[in-house]
């Protein structure tokens, strides 16, 4: 059994795990430890078993994968089950904000896969707790394109951020003196979604159809990575996060 530790309440951790399992060709039963409400969506977790809290050793894993936070979201992870392969998926963190959570006896990993450029101090730390630190480029399972016309706005919430993205798209259209059809892809339709903005609930939504002219997202890890092939039409608005540095990620993407 593969046990994936994905602390957090969003969709990003689960999407990244899907891509990592696909990229590494890891097969077999999967149990994911998460508090994310999206874990109940079969499109996201498929046949995974989902638990909110657990003693990892009691789950009797063959491999443990820890996503994003090397010691858990708040430093709750210390020792991992002995004699089992341990893997960490590392993405950009606001390292100065996360470092105080590190426990006195942090988890050790057989291998850490670096998924994007890290803060140098973060990378140096991972080298001290990992037998190997390797780069990994994720690939996603095949999916159907999002077949809509015009501009595509993609966000999983919260509603206030989703509406900010919609307003950002509308402001861009006004500045460019165009009136494209706009479609919001989100698990929920915000109550105050402006008239004229279509809403669909599609997952996954990382392949734009042939008639998509513009893509508008936040600057989370998955959005920036998945829409990189369409960078010329991708616009992003970073949002503040306690541990994820969307502003740095957006700046890097814009520089390319």
Secondary structure, DSSP 8 states (H G I E B T S, - for coil): -EEEE--SSSSHHHHHHHHHHHHHT--S-EEEE---GGGG-HHHHTT-EEESS--GGGGT-SEEEEES-TT-TTS------TTSEEEEEE----HHHHGGG--SS---EEEEEE-S---HHHHHHHHHHEEEEEE----------B--SEEEEE----HHHHHHHHHHHHHHHHHHT----EEEE-SS--TT--TTEEEE--SS--SB-TTEEEEEE---HHHHHHTGGGGGGEEE-----SS--HHHHHHHHHH-
